Amino acid sequence: MKRLILLIISGCLLLCGCWNYKEIKNFTIVMGVGIDEGKAQRYRVCVEIAAMKSGGEQVRDQAKPKVVSVEGDTVLQAIQSITATTGGNLYFDNCKIIVLGDGICEKGIGNIVEYFVKTAYFQKNIDVAVAHNTTAEKIFSINPTNEEVVSTELANSIRSTAQTSSTAMNVTPYQLYNAYKSGKGSVITALKIEKNGQEKMIMSGGYGCFNGLKLTGYLTENEALFYNFAKNKVSKGQLSVKVDNKVSGFEILNAKTKLNRSGELIVTADVAAYDGTVTATEQDINRYVKQNVKKVISKAITDFNCNEFSFSGHVSVIGNVTVRDRRLAG
């Protein structure tokens, strides 16, 4: 009897499969999503896609990704229209980035963020960026420089910029949603279209500032660095300190910022000079860091009404920057 039961159980195990398995057939792989203001309807949604055939192989004659744009009164409606246009089920697991147009951000992105948070299609760690003074659709129209896929290049650019110069930040829809629900402001990395000779390229860096999930202004790349100092999010970067019309360059080796019990913001960092010709002293560097951190905090809170800090715009900032050497920084 026991042997019979074991045989039945073994047979059931062999017959088991994935309950939610779907054959990979004519799937449309979405690499990135862009959302702008629509003309006829509320939203204009574009997706960068790569078609797939049965077996999961990329279709050779469609290897180059393409951008499909559709308008809808809701983001979901537009995405459903894209599904009908492409003729394949949209697959979002490989989606790298969501780019939001400047215009739609000024009107408010609450419904958009809520959609991406509550839908099960998208990964939780997907990046969000704002198209600085342009549309998301135009961002996706620029030929990539280092990658075949624009979305991949954008996501890699944000991560690289955040790690090497601390002028960008990886932000997800969940982080935006949680900041909004807690009554705080938030910042999103800005993407800009710049000319490089006859060609156009996309640069990441600087922040769009949001209050109540509405875009209220932008911080430059240099301001983004000092914003990250205030947020204790500087890993690497460069400081250009001007003294008596002479600029001294320093590489940030490490940095840490904390709020002490007296309510003072202490910025501690080790820096190294690019070469031996610098004229700025440690006192000059600390003054420069202190002034710029205070300035960007005030600008974000007072000018843009964007406060995601745990302190006010009148916080006292103390610089504690040390020059470790004056040799070429490696």
N, C-alpha and C positions, 0 to 999 in steps of 0.2 A: 504493500500500500504506500509506504513511504517513497519507494522507488518510483511509483506511478505519479505521485504528487510532484516529485523532483523533475520528472520528465515533462510534466505539464508546465511547470514554472519555467523550465529551460526553453520550451517551445515558445512560450509567451515572450520571453526576453528576446529571442531571435526574431520575432515578428514585430518588435517595437521599432518605431521610427520617430523622427521629429514631428511633433504634433502641428507645428506651425511652419513646416517646410514648404517653400515655394520654389518651383523650378526657375533657374536663372535663364529666362528666355525673353529676348527683346526688352531687356531692362534699359532704362536711360539713366546713366550715372550722373548725378548732379555734383559738380565740383565746387560751385559757389553760387550764392544768391545775392542779387542786388534789388533794392526797393527805392523807388522814386515817387514823386507826385505824378498822378495820371492826368491826362488831358480830358478824355471823355469820361473816365471813371476815377475813383479816389486814388487807387494805387497803380503804379506801373512796375511789374515784377519781371526781372530778367534772371535767367539761370544759365550758367556755363555748363554744358553737358558733353558727355562722351558716350556714344551709343555702344551697347553690348549685344552680342549674339549668343545663342544657346551654347552652353559650355563655359561661359564667362570670359570668352576671348574678346578683345577689343576689335571692332569692325575696322578692317584695314583701310577701306576707302573713306572712312569717316574718323580716321585716327586723330585728325586735328580737331580739337574741341570747338564747339560753336556756341553762340549766345542766342537764346530765344527769349523774346520779350512779349508780354501780354498784359493787358489792363484788366482790373477787376475792382469791384466795390469793397472787397476784402482780400487779404493776402491769400487765404485759402481758395477763394474763388479764382484768383489769377493762377495759382498753382494748378488747380484742376483744369483750367483752360490750356495750360502748357502741356499737361498730360495728354489731352485730346489732340493737341497740335503735333506732338512728337510721335504719338501712336505707341508709346511704350510706358510702362509703369516707372514713375520717378523713384530713384533709389538715392536716399540722402545720407547714407552712412559714411560716404567718402567726402561729404561736403566740408570744405576747409574754412570758409569765411562767409560772413554776411556783411555786405557793404550797404550803408544807408546814405541816400542822397542828402545833400545840404538842405534842399528845400523842404523835404518831408520831415527832417529833424527839427527845423524851426517851428513847424506846426505841432510837433509832438509825436513820439514813437511808442506811447503807452500800449496801444492795441497791437503793434508789431511785436514788441518785446514779449507781451503776454502770449501771443500766438506761438512764438518759438519756445517759450518756457513750457507751455501746456501740451504742445504736440509731441507725439512719441517718435516722429520721423528723424529728428536731429540729435546729434551727439551733444552731450552736456558741455564739452570743452571747446565748442566751436568759437572762433574769434568773431568779434564785431568791430567794424571800423566805420568812420564817417568820411564821405567824399567831400574834401575841403573846397568850397566854392565851385562845385561841379556836381554832376549826377553819377549815380552808381553805374548806370548804363555806359557812360563815357569811360569810366574806369575800366570796365570789362572789355572795352573796344580797343584798348592799347595793346600792341603786340608785346608779349613778355620778353624779357632780356635773357634770362638764364634758364627758364623752364618752358616746357611746351604748353603748360596750363597757367593761365593768368591767376586763377584762385590759389594755386600752389605757390606761385611766386609772391603773391600778396601776403599769405600766411607766413611764409619763410622770412619775408622782409620784416614783418612786425616782430617776429621772434628774435631775429638777428639784431635788429635795432635796439630792442629791449635789453638784450644781453651785452651788447658791445658799447652802446653809447647812452643807455638809460633815458632815451628820449621818446620811447614808445612803451606800450603796456598791453599785455594780453587781457582782454576783457570779454566775458561771456554774457549771453542774455540773462542767465541766472544771477550774475553779479549785479547787473543793471536793475533787474527786477527787485532783488533784495534791498539794494540801496534805496530805491524808490519807495518801497513799502516801509522802510525804517525812517523815511523823511530826510534822507541825505542826498546830496548831489552826487554826480559821477562824471568821470572823464572817459573818452573813447579816443583811441589813436586815429589821427587824421591821415588820409591818403591824398596826395597832391599830384597833379599832372604837370611835369616840367619838360622843357625842351632841352634836348642834347644834340646840338647841331640841327640837322633836318628832321631828326627823329624825336618822338615823344616817349617819355618814360614815367613810371609811377614811383614816387618817393613816399616813404612812410616816416612819420615823426611829427611831434607836436600833438596837441590834444584839442578835441572839441569838448567844451564844458556844457554840462546839462544840469538843469534844475527842473524837477518834476518831469523828467524825461523829455524836456524841450531844450533844443540847442540855444545857448545864450551867448556864445562867443568862442574864440579860439586862443590857445596858447601856442607860441612859437616853439620850435625845437629847443632853443636855449632855455626858454621858460619851463618847458616840460622837464628838463634836467633838474631844475631847482624845485619844481613841484614834486618830483620823485625824491629829492632830498627830504622834503617836508613829510613825505609819506613813508620814509625809510625803505625805499625801493630802488636805490642806486646800487648797482653792482660794479659796472665799469663806466668809463666816460672820459671826457676831456674838459679841462677848464682853460679858458683864455682870459688871463688877467691883464688889464691895461693899466699901466702906471707911467705917467709922463709921456703919453703918446707912444709908448713901447708896449707891445703885447708879449707876454710870457705864457708859454704853453705848458700845461701839466696833464699827465695821465692820472686818472683816479684808479688807485690800486684796490682800495676797499673803502667802504663807508657804512656808517651806522647812525641812525637818528633816534633819539628817544625823548620823551617828555618827562622831566624830573618832577619831584614832589612839589617843587615851588612853582610849577606851571611854566617852566622855561624849556624851550626846544633846543636840545644839545645836538649839534651836527658834528660828528667825529669822522675824520677821513685821513687816509694816508695817500699822498700824491708823490709823483716823481716827475722831474722836469724832462722835457723832450731832449734838451741839449744843455750845454754849459753856458749859454748866452743869456739866460733869463735874468731879469732884474728885479722881479717881484719878490718880496720877502714873505715869510709866513704870516706876518701881520697884515700885509696887503691881501693875501689870499683869504684869510679869515674875514677881513672886512668885506671883500667881494662876495663871498659865499653868504655871509650874514645879510647883507643888503639885498641880494637877489632872492633869497629864500623868503624874507619878509615881504618883498615886493610882489612875488608871485602869489603868496598866500592872500595878500590884500586884494590883488586883482581878481583872483578866482572867487573870493567871498563877496567883496564889495561891488566890483564891476559886473560880474557874471552871476552873482547870487548862487554860486555853486560851492557848497561846503560839505565835503565828505570827511573833514578832519574832526578830531575830538577836542579841538580848541578853537578859540575865536581868531579873528583877523588881527587882533592886537597882541598876539602872543610874542613874548620876548625870545629872540633867537641868539644863541651863543655858538660861535664858530670854534671848533677845536681841530683844525686841519694841520697836519704835520708833513713837512717835506722830507721824504726819506733819503733822497739823493739828488744830485744834479747832473747825473750822467744820462745818456740816451735811454729812455724808458723802453724796456723790452716787454 
